Amino acid sequence: MALEITDANFEELVTKSNKPVLLDFWAEWCGPCRMVGPVVEELSNEYADKAVVGKVDVDANANISNMFGIRNIPTILFFKDGQVVDKQVGAVPKSVLDAKLKALL
């Protein structure tokens, strides 16, 4: 299951992670986010030991959203060594996200 990333645990779970991180910025009211959500959950199961997969509710965690200038959702950021190394905006097939995550392993 994807981790719930919040303003409070962001640094510990994302910035300090020694694994690649996929972070899905979403909101309950966002239709395309609901399409991407199950894909993110699948990836979290498939990469359970190799990567951190998390979700950020933009309505509840404005600090993280503002930090990365999130204006459109869904936006998925990919981190390595605490730094953003890739970005995907909008709903895309699982294969796109899978390839981006594999590239960071």
C-alpha positions as CSV (number, residue, x, y, z in Angstrom):
1,M,0.0,0.0,0.0
2,A,1.3,3.5,-0.9
3,L,2.4,5.5,2.1
4,E,0.5,8.6,3.1
5,I,3.1,11.4,2.9
6,T,2.3,14.5,5.0
7,D,4.0,17.8,5.8
8,A,5.0,16.2,9.0
9,N,6.7,13.0,7.7
10,F,7.9,14.2,4.3
11,E,11.5,14.8,5.3
12,E,11.9,11.4,7.0
13,L,10.2,9.3,4.3
14,V,11.2,11.2,1.2
15,T,14.2,13.4,1.7
16,K,16.2,11.0,3.9
17,S,15.2,7.8,1.9
18,N,18.0,5.7,0.6
19,K,15.6,4.2,-2.0
20,P,14.1,5.9,-5.0
21,V,10.7,7.6,-4.2
22,L,7.6,7.9,-6.4
23,L,5.3,10.6,-4.9
24,D,1.8,11.0,-6.3
25,F,0.2,14.4,-5.7
26,W,-3.6,14.0,-5.7
27,A,-6.9,15.2,-4.3
28,E,-10.2,13.4,-3.6
29,W,-12.2,15.5,-6.0
30,C,-9.8,15.0,-9.0
31,G,-11.1,12.6,-11.6
32,P,-7.8,11.8,-13.3
33,C,-6.2,11.2,-9.9
34,R,-8.7,8.5,-9.3
35,M,-7.5,6.8,-12.5
36,V,-3.9,7.0,-11.5
37,G,-4.5,5.9,-7.8
38,P,-4.9,2.2,-8.5
39,V,-1.7,2.2,-10.7
40,V,0.2,3.9,-7.9
41,E,-1.1,1.2,-5.5
42,E,0.0,-1.6,-7.8
43,L,3.5,-0.1,-8.1
44,S,3.7,0.2,-4.3
45,N,3.2,-3.5,-4.1
46,E,5.5,-4.4,-6.9
47,Y,8.3,-2.2,-5.6
48,A,7.7,-2.8,-1.9
49,D,11.4,-3.7,-1.1
50,K,13.0,-1.5,-3.8
51,A,11.4,1.9,-3.6
52,V,9.2,4.1,-1.5
53,V,5.8,4.8,-3.1
54,G,3.7,7.5,-1.5
55,K,0.7,9.8,-2.0
56,V,0.3,13.4,-1.0
57,D,-3.2,14.8,-0.6
58,V,-2.6,18.4,-1.9
59,D,-5.6,19.7,0.1
60,A,-4.3,18.5,3.4
61,N,-0.5,19.1,2.8
62,A,-0.2,22.5,1.2
63,N,3.5,23.0,2.4
64,I,4.8,20.1,0.3
65,S,2.6,21.1,-2.7
66,N,3.9,24.7,-2.6
67,M,7.5,23.5,-2.1
68,F,7.4,21.8,-5.5
69,G,5.1,24.2,-7.2
70,I,2.4,21.7,-7.8
71,R,-0.3,23.4,-9.9
72,N,-1.9,20.5,-11.8
73,I,-2.8,17.1,-10.4
74,P,-2.2,14.3,-10.7
75,T,1.5,15.2,-10.7
76,I,4.0,12.4,-9.9
77,L,7.5,13.4,-8.8
78,F,10.4,10.9,-8.7
79,F,13.2,11.4,-6.1
80,K,16.6,10.0,-5.8
81,D,18.9,10.9,-2.9
82,G,16.3,13.4,-1.7
83,Q,16.2,15.3,-5.0
84,V,13.6,15.5,-7.7
85,V,15.0,13.7,-10.8
86,D,11.8,13.2,-12.9
87,K,8.3,14.4,-13.2
88,Q,5.0,13.3,-14.8
89,V,2.0,15.5,-15.0
90,G,-1.4,14.0,-15.8
91,A,-2.8,10.5,-16.1
92,V,-0.5,8.1,-18.0
93,P,-0.4,4.3,-18.5
94,K,1.3,2.2,-15.8
95,S,4.1,1.3,-18.2
96,V,5.2,5.0,-18.2
97,L,5.5,5.2,-14.4
98,D,7.0,1.7,-14.2
99,A,9.8,2.7,-16.7
100,K,10.6,5.9,-14.9
101,L,10.8,4.1,-11.5
102,K,12.9,1.3,-13.0
103,A,15.4,3.8,-14.4
104,L,16.1,5.0,-10.8
105,L,16.9,1.5,-9.4
